[in-house]
Amino acid sequence: MKRTAGQDRSITAKWRPATRAIRGGTWRSEMGETSEALFLTSGYCYDDAATVAARFAGEAEGMTYSRLQNPTVQMLEERIALLEGAEACRAQATGMAAMTAALLCQLSAGDHVVAAKAAFGSCRWLIDSLCPRFGIETTVIDARDNAAWETAIRPNTKVFFFETPANPTMDIVDLAFVCGLARAHGITSVVDNAFCTAALQRPLEFGADVVAYSATKLMDGQGRVLAGAVCGSEEFINDKLLPFQRNTGPNLSPFNAWVVLKGLETLSLRVAQQSANARKVGQFVEGRVPRILHPGLASHPQHNLAAQQMDDCGAIFSIVLDGGRAQAYKLLDALELIDISNNIGDSRSLMCHPASTTHHGVGPEAREDMGVSEGMLRLNVGLEDADDLIEDLDRALTAAGL
Ligand SMILES: *Cc1c(COP(=O)(O)O)cnc(C)c1O
């Protein structure tokens, strides 16, 4: 293997994001391939017994087993780290494997976590169901309220965990304040940045300690594979995450890593165009529905905060209808172009009813508490022509009596 400029931090430090997204992390085999090679291998062979012993002892560089290292996965990890501005990154099989690893690698029985109540359904399950089973105390708060973070801190608080914008309420968390508060109290902030990616929002620049991803969403961006990633300091990744990951094995498949590497090459283009489409579609929908939760529109109660920490509005927004589930289903069932689907970040426009899908599992009380109402619909705006999406929505809104 030959390291290219993309593996040299003294060179990549000078590169702008678009260059890092195409060339960051690239290694070349002796074939000199232009596109990154796909190493579909579980293990490695050695010239002699002493070589393998030196690698296992950490005295020589080199691969030993794909749960520990894989060249294709390492290329992806370096590329994501460069985009994020992080010292290090490790990839996982799914976004939920990333969230689980980011939390459990640093928490023990007796520790306390403060988390945002508005969150992806499975992220809430980690906080409400998994952590307590292992003696980890948790408190969920309205993450938009800076004072609530401060009030929730206990002597044993180890982690703050939140996403911004939140799925699907589009709540915005004040990154600079909340991450600064964590730092001041020796608490590790873990930010789930799936709705943005580094193309829109870089939490480390606001003082976050760890950024965790579902790379299934905007990073792949074409609805093909599941993937996850955790970014942080060398110290966090090497001392906390790696021992957990290497021994519990939530690793990303090299094939899926390769697909995400290809996805990253077009990430900034897709995110910019999907944001532009989402703004145009949002402006059309705004006049037709009782409530729209769209960080790019002045009607969002935290529009200014969103503008301070996000480069653009992103692909996703939610609407709330007065007619509850029945009206929401009517709208969904009248769609012709936009698919009924619970994924986000895809280049296809997708719409879903969170209360009966992504947030079904959190139960009616927690849904009510976090603001996921029966009349809420979440839209991922894709790369189709925005006018075709507007025509489709126009028809569906009319069918739903709007
Ligand atoms: C989808 C999603 C996840 C989970 O990611 P998977 O790749 O589906 O496991 C976590 N957090 C947020 C905010 C998400 O949107």
The ligand as an ORCA input file, in Angstrom:
! r2SCAN-3c Opt
* xyz 0 1
  C     -31.291      7.291     11.607
  C     -30.776      7.927     12.809
  C     -30.039      7.198     13.742
  C     -29.802      5.696     13.591
  O     -29.022      5.383     12.469
  P     -29.055      3.937     11.749
  O     -27.977      4.049     10.723
  O     -30.420      3.773     11.183
  O     -28.771      2.921     12.805
  C     -29.563      7.850     14.855
  N     -29.789      9.166     15.044
  C     -30.495      9.907     14.168
  C     -30.707     11.365     14.430
  C     -31.005      9.325     13.014
  O     -31.713     10.061     12.144
*
